[in-house]
């Protein structure tokens, strides 16, 4: 397995996306090791001292006033993990579990958490040998860290709970043994360091961000096809228009659409004599809408890159000041806001795509395309209900985009009286991205059909390549047929980057985290 060396505090989103997509092993840079050892030594000294230090020689949360004897340190940390294993729901998918482990490594690697190097080593070895904890997806309110799901991660390190090894789920102790690894016995504060933090919320948000950027690139491709399908004008995509406004995403979106449509015979055929003065907003305002979504995703990317490199447990060891200080870095408010912003972008990319679908199937608006994009309307319904499905998914995403960060509820006997709800705010992004991929897939089906109805006029070379990629597995709809497989395949082609991969990479490379 390939190995990626990451430096805590300096890891990029490109590296994290590579881990998420390719399943790489990860090791922390050697430069992080001295700080880890120093903070561990400081915690060990505190555990053997008389002064109460939260989570080191005291209970947790509302029980922080109870002093714990040094001889009970290991029991305290083990009890903490086991008692917090209260996650419910479906297990987190393996690629995101891997990302959670990597984010935890980066956080502990900042040298402020007080864990021993052997804890770091075990996480690295689990990643290298493919031991992945089974983590239920539900149970975190996004403060005081992602406690329940991270406890399930930590439980595997203790040989408790369940894990996946070589594609098979089994008790964690068996998985570790099969991989040649041994469970760890936690020392002072190590259990708290493992379950305090925002790594689950952040991993969900990062996965959502990576998929949203992929969908934004796909939307530029499908919208360019749609523009040619309805014989839309490219004048609204002129660079001068967008530089006058100045938004980076808008400028980039217009540039991509121009490049994708460059050389289209369809476009050239109606420059003169077209009685239409302006196209509907879903065509004319593509750069303004999709570009604004891209800008939003770029803003989120910066927030999540910072969070991915952050020390977010409690208390933190300030080695330089020789202090152990309680704080609130475990509160996932930045991640909650980021997740809400991603949700808004996903919903809006889908909303304007759906309007383009509706435009293409409507003979009153599609500039002479046949009703519902079938060559024999009446006897055949064509893509009539595919459009209805896209409307259903668009509406569902609008509801899912309702902010989660504005919600809060007191927990833990009112000690944790304001929480972020970042975990489920970020977890919903997977469902929203799946909906969006299907909307864009339906747009690709409609737009490809629309362009083909313009024959013998041809679209641009890049867009011809997109249609060819689609037609490899989804034949043209000459007569009505069982359409569900076509929709599923079109969504797959969007989700797996097949349609985007058909065009020269440099045309869309700008639209990335």
C-alpha positions as CSV (number, residue, x, y, z in Angstrom):
1,X,0.0,0.0,0.0
2,X,1.3,3.5,-0.9
3,X,2.2,5.7,2.0
4,X,1.7,9.4,2.4
5,X,3.7,11.4,4.9
6,X,1.8,14.3,6.4
7,X,2.9,17.2,8.5
8,X,0.5,18.3,11.2
9,X,-0.4,21.9,10.8
10,X,0.6,21.9,7.1
11,X,-1.5,19.2,5.5
12,X,-3.4,20.3,2.4
13,X,-6.9,19.4,1.2
14,X,-5.4,17.9,-1.9
15,X,-3.5,15.4,0.3
16,X,-6.6,14.6,2.3
17,X,-8.7,14.1,-0.8
18,X,-6.0,11.7,-2.1
19,X,-6.3,9.7,1.2
20,X,-10.1,9.7,0.9
21,X,-10.2,8.6,-2.7
22,X,-7.2,6.2,-2.9
23,X,-7.1,4.7,0.6
24,X,-3.5,5.5,1.2
25,X,-1.6,4.6,4.4
26,X,-0.4,7.7,6.3
27,X,2.5,8.4,8.6
28,X,3.2,11.6,10.5
29,X,6.4,13.5,9.5
30,X,9.3,12.9,11.9
31,X,9.3,16.6,12.7
32,X,6.1,16.0,14.7
33,X,7.6,13.4,17.0
34,X,9.5,15.5,19.6
35,X,6.4,17.6,20.4
36,X,4.3,14.5,20.8
37,X,6.8,13.0,23.3
38,X,7.1,16.3,25.2
39,X,3.4,16.7,25.8
40,X,3.1,13.1,26.8
41,X,5.8,13.6,29.5
42,X,4.0,16.7,30.8
43,X,0.7,14.7,31.2
44,X,2.6,11.8,32.9
45,X,4.0,14.3,35.4
46,X,0.5,15.8,36.0
47,X,-1.0,12.3,36.5
48,X,1.4,11.6,39.3
49,X,1.0,15.0,40.9
50,X,-1.4,16.2,43.5
51,X,-2.9,19.1,41.6
52,X,-6.3,18.3,40.0
53,X,-6.1,18.4,36.2
54,X,-9.3,17.9,34.2
55,X,-9.4,14.5,32.5
56,X,-6.0,13.5,33.8
57,X,-6.7,12.8,37.4
58,X,-10.4,13.9,37.6
59,X,-13.7,12.6,36.3
60,X,-15.3,14.1,33.2
61,X,-17.9,16.7,32.4
62,X,-20.2,17.2,35.4
63,X,-18.0,14.8,37.4
64,X,-14.8,16.9,37.0
65,X,-14.7,17.7,40.7
66,X,-14.1,14.0,41.6
67,X,-10.3,13.3,42.1
68,X,-9.0,10.0,40.7
69,X,-6.1,8.2,42.2
70,X,-3.0,7.6,40.1
71,X,-3.5,3.8,40.4
72,X,-6.9,4.1,38.6
73,X,-5.7,6.1,35.6
74,X,-5.9,3.2,33.1
75,X,-9.3,2.2,34.4
76,X,-10.5,5.7,34.2
77,X,-9.5,6.0,30.5
78,X,-10.9,2.6,29.6
79,X,-14.2,3.3,31.3
80,X,-14.4,6.6,29.5
81,X,-14.1,4.9,26.1
82,X,-16.5,2.1,26.8
83,X,-19.2,4.3,28.4
84,X,-19.1,6.7,25.4
85,X,-19.6,3.9,22.8
86,X,-23.2,5.0,22.3
87,X,-23.3,5.5,18.6
88,X,-26.3,4.3,16.6
89,X,-27.3,4.0,13.0
90,X,-25.6,2.7,9.9
91,X,-21.8,2.4,10.0
92,X,-19.7,5.1,8.4
93,X,-18.4,4.1,5.0
94,X,-14.7,2.8,5.0
95,X,-13.2,5.7,3.1
96,X,-14.5,8.2,5.6
97,X,-13.4,6.1,8.5
98,X,-9.9,6.2,7.1
99,X,-10.2,9.9,6.9
100,X,-11.4,10.1,10.5
101,X,-8.3,8.2,11.6
102,X,-6.0,10.5,9.5
103,X,-7.6,13.6,11.0
104,X,-7.1,12.2,14.5
105,X,-3.5,11.6,13.7
106,X,-3.1,15.2,12.5
107,X,-4.7,16.6,15.6
108,X,-2.7,14.5,18.0
109,X,0.4,15.3,16.0
110,X,0.3,18.9,16.9
111,X,1.9,17.9,20.2
112,X,-0.7,19.4,22.5
113,X,-2.8,16.3,23.4
114,X,-0.4,14.4,25.7
115,X,-0.7,11.0,24.1
116,X,2.3,8.7,24.0
117,X,4.1,7.9,20.6
118,X,2.8,4.3,20.8
119,X,-0.8,5.6,20.4
120,X,0.2,7.5,17.3
121,X,2.0,4.3,16.1
122,X,-1.1,2.2,16.5
123,X,-3.2,4.5,14.4
124,X,-0.6,4.6,11.7
125,X,-0.3,0.8,11.7
126,X,-4.1,0.4,11.6
127,X,-4.2,2.6,8.5
128,X,-1.2,0.7,6.9
129,X,-2.7,-2.7,7.5
130,X,-6.3,-1.9,6.8
131,X,-7.9,-2.3,10.3
132,X,-10.9,0.1,10.2
133,X,-13.2,0.5,13.2
134,X,-16.9,0.1,12.7
135,X,-18.2,3.5,13.6
136,X,-22.0,4.1,13.9
137,X,-22.8,7.4,12.0
138,X,-25.2,8.9,14.6
139,X,-24.8,10.1,18.1
140,X,-22.7,13.3,18.0
141,X,-24.0,16.8,18.7
142,X,-20.7,18.4,17.6
143,X,-19.5,19.3,21.1
144,X,-17.8,18.3,23.4
145,X,-16.3,16.8,20.3
146,X,-17.7,13.9,18.3
147,X,-17.7,11.8,21.5
148,X,-19.8,8.8,20.6
149,X,-18.4,8.0,17.2
150,X,-14.8,8.7,18.2
151,X,-15.3,6.4,21.2
152,X,-16.1,3.6,18.7
153,X,-12.9,4.4,16.9
154,X,-10.9,4.3,20.1
155,X,-12.6,1.1,21.3
156,X,-11.0,-0.8,18.4
157,X,-7.7,0.4,19.6
158,X,-8.5,-1.2,23.0
159,X,-9.5,-4.4,21.3
160,X,-13.2,-3.7,22.0
161,X,-16.1,-3.2,19.6
162,X,-15.9,-4.3,16.0
163,X,-13.7,-3.6,13.1
164,X,-13.3,-4.4,9.4
165,X,-10.2,-6.2,8.2
166,X,-9.6,-7.4,4.7
167,X,-13.2,-6.6,3.8
168,X,-14.7,-8.7,6.7
169,X,-16.3,-7.3,9.9
170,X,-15.2,-9.0,13.1
171,X,-14.5,-8.3,16.8
172,X,-11.8,-5.6,17.0
173,X,-9.5,-7.9,19.0
174,X,-9.6,-10.5,16.2
175,X,-9.0,-7.8,13.6
176,X,-6.0,-6.4,15.4
177,X,-4.5,-9.9,16.0
178,X,-5.0,-10.9,12.3
179,X,-3.1,-7.7,11.3
180,X,-0.3,-8.5,13.7
181,X,-1.2,-5.6,16.1
182,X,-1.8,-5.5,19.8
183,X,-4.5,-3.4,21.7
184,X,-3.2,-0.4,23.6
185,X,-3.6,0.1,27.4
186,X,-4.4,3.8,27.7
187,X,-2.4,6.1,30.0
188,X,-3.5,9.4,31.5
189,X,-5.7,11.6,29.3
190,X,-5.2,9.4,26.2
191,X,-8.9,8.3,26.1
192,X,-10.0,11.8,26.4
193,X,-7.6,12.9,23.7
194,X,-9.0,10.2,21.3
195,X,-12.7,11.1,21.8
196,X,-12.5,14.9,22.2
197,X,-12.3,16.5,18.9
198,X,-14.1,17.3,15.6
199,X,-12.6,14.7,13.4
200,X,-15.9,12.9,12.6
201,X,-17.8,16.1,11.7
202,X,-14.8,17.3,9.7
203,X,-14.4,14.0,7.8
204,X,-18.1,14.1,6.9
205,X,-17.8,17.7,5.8
206,X,-14.6,17.1,3.8
207,X,-16.2,14.1,2.0
208,X,-19.2,16.4,1.2
209,X,-16.9,19.1,0.0
210,X,-14.9,16.8,-2.3
211,X,-18.1,15.5,-3.8
212,X,-19.6,19.0,-4.2
213,X,-16.6,20.2,-6.1
214,X,-16.9,17.2,-8.4
215,X,-20.6,18.0,-8.9
216,X,-19.8,21.6,-9.6
217,X,-17.4,20.6,-12.4
218,X,-20.0,18.2,-13.8
219,X,-22.6,21.0,-13.7
220,X,-20.4,23.2,-15.9
221,X,-20.3,20.3,-18.4
222,X,-24.0,19.5,-18.3
223,X,-25.1,23.1,-18.4
224,X,-22.9,23.8,-21.5
225,X,-24.6,20.8,-23.2
226,X,-28.0,22.2,-22.2
227,X,-27.1,25.6,-23.6
228,X,-26.3,24.1,-27.0
229,X,-29.3,21.8,-26.8
230,X,-31.8,24.8,-26.6
231,X,-29.6,26.9,-29.0
232,X,-28.8,29.3,-26.2
233,X,-26.6,32.4,-26.6
234,X,-23.0,32.5,-25.4
235,X,-22.9,36.3,-25.2
236,X,-23.8,36.2,-21.5
237,X,-20.6,34.3,-20.9
238,X,-18.2,36.9,-22.3
239,X,-15.3,37.5,-19.9
240,X,-15.8,41.3,-19.8
241,X,-19.2,40.9,-18.2
242,X,-17.8,38.8,-15.3
243,X,-14.7,40.8,-14.7
244,X,-16.8,43.9,-14.3
245,X,-18.4,42.1,-11.3
246,X,-15.3,40.6,-10.1
247,X,-16.3,37.4,-8.3
248,X,-13.7,34.7,-8.9
249,X,-16.1,31.8,-9.1
250,X,-18.3,33.6,-11.6
251,X,-15.3,34.4,-13.8
252,X,-14.1,30.8,-13.6
253,X,-17.5,29.4,-14.4
254,X,-18.0,31.6,-17.5
255,X,-14.5,30.8,-18.7
256,X,-15.2,27.1,-18.4
257,X,-18.5,27.3,-20.3
258,X,-16.9,29.3,-23.1
259,X,-14.1,26.8,-23.5
260,X,-16.5,23.8,-23.4
261,X,-18.7,25.3,-26.1
262,X,-15.9,26.7,-28.3
263,X,-16.3,25.5,-31.9
264,X,-19.9,24.5,-31.7
265,X,-21.6,24.4,-35.1
266,X,-25.0,24.6,-33.3
267,X,-23.9,27.9,-31.7
268,X,-22.7,29.4,-34.9
269,X,-25.9,28.5,-36.7
270,X,-28.1,31.0,-34.9
271,X,-25.9,34.0,-34.3
272,X,-27.8,35.9,-37.0
273,X,-31.6,36.0,-37.4
274,X,-32.5,34.5,-34.0
275,X,-35.6,36.3,-32.9
276,X,-35.0,35.6,-29.2
277,X,-33.5,38.5,-27.3
278,X,-32.6,36.8,-24.0
279,X,-32.5,33.3,-22.7
280,X,-34.1,32.3,-19.4
281,X,-32.1,32.8,-16.3
282,X,-31.2,29.1,-15.9
283,X,-29.1,29.5,-19.1
284,X,-28.1,33.2,-19.0
285,X,-27.2,33.3,-15.3
286,X,-25.2,30.1,-15.1
287,X,-21.9,31.8,-14.2
288,X,-23.6,33.9,-11.6
289,X,-25.3,31.0,-9.8
290,X,-22.8,28.1,-10.3
291,X,-20.0,30.6,-9.8
292,X,-21.4,31.8,-6.5
293,X,-21.7,28.2,-5.4
294,X,-18.0,27.6,-6.3
295,X,-17.0,30.7,-4.4
296,X,-18.9,29.3,-1.4
297,X,-17.1,26.0,-1.7
298,X,-13.7,27.7,-1.9
299,X,-14.5,29.6,1.3
300,X,-15.5,26.3,3.0
301,X,-12.4,24.7,1.8
302,X,-10.2,27.2,3.7
303,X,-12.2,26.6,6.9
304,X,-11.9,22.9,6.7
305,X,-8.3,22.9,5.8
306,X,-7.6,24.8,9.0
307,X,-9.8,22.5,11.0
308,X,-8.2,19.4,9.6
309,X,-4.9,20.6,11.0
310,X,-6.2,21.8,14.3
311,X,-5.7,20.5,17.9
312,X,-9.3,20.1,19.0
313,X,-9.3,18.0,22.2
314,X,-9.4,19.2,25.8
315,X,-7.4,20.0,27.9
316,X,-4.5,21.0,25.8
317,X,-0.8,20.8,26.8
318,X,0.9,24.1,26.2
319,X,4.5,22.7,26.2
320,X,6.2,26.1,25.8
321,X,4.3,27.6,28.7
322,X,4.5,24.4,30.8
323,X,0.8,24.5,31.3
324,X,-2.2,22.2,30.9
325,X,-5.2,24.3,30.1
326,X,-8.9,23.5,29.6
327,X,-10.6,25.2,26.6
328,X,-13.2,24.6,24.0
329,X,-11.5,23.7,20.7
330,X,-13.8,20.6,20.6
331,X,-16.8,22.8,19.7
332,X,-17.4,22.2,16.0
333,X,-19.2,25.5,15.2
334,X,-16.8,26.3,12.3
335,X,-17.5,22.9,10.8
336,X,-21.3,23.3,11.3
337,X,-21.2,26.6,9.4
338,X,-19.1,25.0,6.7
339,X,-21.5,22.1,6.3
340,X,-24.4,24.4,6.0
341,X,-22.6,26.4,3.3
342,X,-21.8,23.2,1.4
343,X,-25.5,22.2,1.7
344,X,-26.6,25.6,0.2
345,X,-24.2,25.2,-2.7
346,X,-25.4,21.6,-3.4
347,X,-29.0,22.7,-3.3
348,X,-28.5,25.6,-5.7
349,X,-26.4,23.8,-8.2
350,X,-29.3,21.2,-8.4
351,X,-32.0,23.9,-8.5
352,X,-30.7,25.6,-11.6
353,X,-29.9,22.3,-13.2
354,X,-33.4,21.2,-12.7
355,X,-34.7,24.3,-14.4
356,X,-32.6,23.6,-17.4
357,X,-34.1,20.1,-17.5
358,X,-37.6,21.5,-17.4
359,X,-36.6,24.0,-20.2
360,X,-35.4,21.2,-22.5
361,X,-38.5,18.9,-22.2
362,X,-41.0,21.8,-22.7
363,X,-41.7,22.4,-26.4
364,X,-42.9,25.9,-25.7
365,X,-39.4,26.9,-24.4
366,X,-36.9,24.5,-25.9
367,X,-36.6,26.2,-29.3
368,X,-38.2,23.5,-31.5
369,X,-37.0,20.4,-29.6
370,X,-39.7,17.6,-29.6
371,X,-41.9,17.4,-26.5
372,X,-40.1,15.5,-23.7
373,X,-37.2,14.8,-26.1
374,X,-38.8,11.8,-27.8
375,X,-38.9,11.5,-31.6
376,X,-42.4,10.1,-31.4
377,X,-44.4,12.1,-28.8
378,X,-47.8,10.9,-27.7
379,X,-47.1,7.2,-28.3
380,X,-44.0,7.8,-26.2
381,X,-43.5,9.9,-23.1
382,X,-39.8,10.2,-23.5
383,X,-38.0,11.9,-20.6
384,X,-41.3,13.3,-19.1
385,X,-41.0,11.6,-15.7
386,X,-37.2,11.8,-15.6
387,X,-37.8,15.5,-15.3
388,X,-40.4,14.9,-12.5
389,X,-37.8,12.8,-10.7
390,X,-35.3,15.6,-10.9
391,X,-37.9,18.0,-9.4
392,X,-38.4,15.6,-6.5
393,X,-34.7,15.4,-5.8
394,X,-34.3,19.1,-6.1
395,X,-37.1,19.7,-3.6
396,X,-35.6,17.1,-1.2
397,X,-32.3,18.9,-1.3
398,X,-33.9,22.2,-0.6
399,X,-35.4,20.7,2.6
400,X,-32.1,19.1,3.5
401,X,-30.3,22.5,3.1
402,X,-32.1,24.0,6.1
403,X,-29.3,25.1,8.4
404,X,-28.3,22.7,11.2
405,X,-25.9,25.2,12.9
406,X,-28.7,27.3,14.2
407,X,-29.9,24.4,16.3
408,X,-28.7,23.5,19.8
409,X,-29.8,21.6,22.8
410,X,-28.2,21.3,26.3
411,X,-26.5,18.0,27.1
412,X,-24.6,16.4,29.9
413,X,-26.5,17.8,32.8
414,X,-26.3,21.4,31.3
415,X,-22.5,21.3,31.4
416,X,-22.4,21.2,27.6
417,X,-25.2,23.7,27.2
418,X,-24.5,24.9,23.6
419,X,-23.6,22.5,20.9
420,X,-23.0,22.8,17.1
421,X,-24.9,19.9,15.5
422,X,-22.0,19.7,13.1
423,X,-21.9,15.9,12.8
424,X,-25.4,15.4,11.3
425,X,-25.1,18.8,9.5
426,X,-22.2,17.3,7.6
427,X,-23.5,13.8,7.4
428,X,-26.5,14.9,5.4
429,X,-24.2,16.1,2.6
430,X,-23.6,12.5,1.4
431,X,-27.4,12.2,0.7
432,X,-27.5,15.6,-0.9
433,X,-24.6,14.9,-3.2
434,X,-26.2,11.7,-4.3
435,X,-29.3,13.6,-5.2
436,X,-27.4,16.2,-7.0
437,X,-25.4,13.6,-9.0
438,X,-28.7,12.1,-10.2
439,X,-30.1,15.6,-11.1
440,X,-27.0,16.3,-13.2
441,X,-27.2,12.8,-14.7
442,X,-30.8,13.5,-15.9
443,X,-29.6,16.8,-17.3
444,X,-26.9,15.0,-19.2
445,X,-29.5,12.6,-20.6
446,X,-31.8,15.5,-21.7
447,X,-29.0,17.7,-23.0
448,X,-27.4,14.9,-25.0
449,X,-30.7,14.1,-26.6
450,X,-31.3,17.7,-27.4
451,X,-28.0,18.2,-29.0
452,X,-28.5,15.0,-31.1
453,X,-31.8,16.4,-32.3
454,X,-29.9,19.3,-33.8
455,X,-28.0,17.1,-36.3
456,X,-26.5,17.5,-38.8
457,X,-25.2,20.5,-36.8
458,X,-22.7,19.3,-34.2
459,X,-21.7,20.7,-30.8
460,X,-18.1,21.4,-29.8
461,X,-15.4,18.8,-29.7
462,X,-15.3,18.6,-25.9
463,X,-19.1,18.2,-25.6
464,X,-19.1,15.6,-28.4
465,X,-16.7,13.6,-26.2
466,X,-19.1,13.9,-23.3
467,X,-22.0,12.6,-25.3
468,X,-19.8,9.8,-26.6
469,X,-18.9,8.8,-23.0
470,X,-22.6,8.8,-22.1
471,X,-23.6,6.8,-25.1
472,X,-21.1,4.0,-24.3
473,X,-23.5,2.8,-21.6
474,X,-26.7,4.7,-22.2
475,X,-28.1,4.4,-25.8
476,X,-30.2,7.2,-27.3
477,X,-33.9,7.0,-26.3
478,X,-35.6,6.1,-29.6
479,X,-38.7,4.5,-28.1
480,X,-39.9,4.3,-24.5
481,X,-38.2,1.7,-22.4
482,X,-37.6,0.8,-18.7
483,X,-35.7,4.0,-17.7
484,X,-34.6,3.4,-14.1
485,X,-31.3,1.8,-15.2
486,X,-30.6,4.8,-17.5
487,X,-31.0,7.2,-14.6
488,X,-28.9,5.1,-12.3
489,X,-26.1,4.9,-14.9
490,X,-26.2,8.6,-15.7
491,X,-25.8,9.3,-12.0
492,X,-22.8,6.9,-11.8
493,X,-21.2,8.7,-14.8
494,X,-21.5,12.0,-12.9
495,X,-20.5,10.6,-9.5
496,X,-17.4,8.7,-10.8
497,X,-16.2,11.6,-13.0
498,X,-16.6,9.8,-16.3
499,X,-18.4,12.7,-18.0
500,X,-16.0,15.3,-16.7
501,X,-13.1,13.0,-17.6
502,X,-14.2,13.1,-21.2
503,X,-13.1,16.7,-21.6
504,X,-9.6,18.1,-21.5
505,X,-8.6,18.4,-17.9
506,X,-7.3,22.0,-18.1
507,X,-10.8,23.3,-18.9
508,X,-12.1,22.5,-15.4
509,X,-9.0,22.2,-13.3
510,X,-9.6,25.6,-11.7
511,X,-12.8,24.3,-10.0
512,X,-11.1,22.4,-7.1
513,X,-10.6,23.0,-3.4
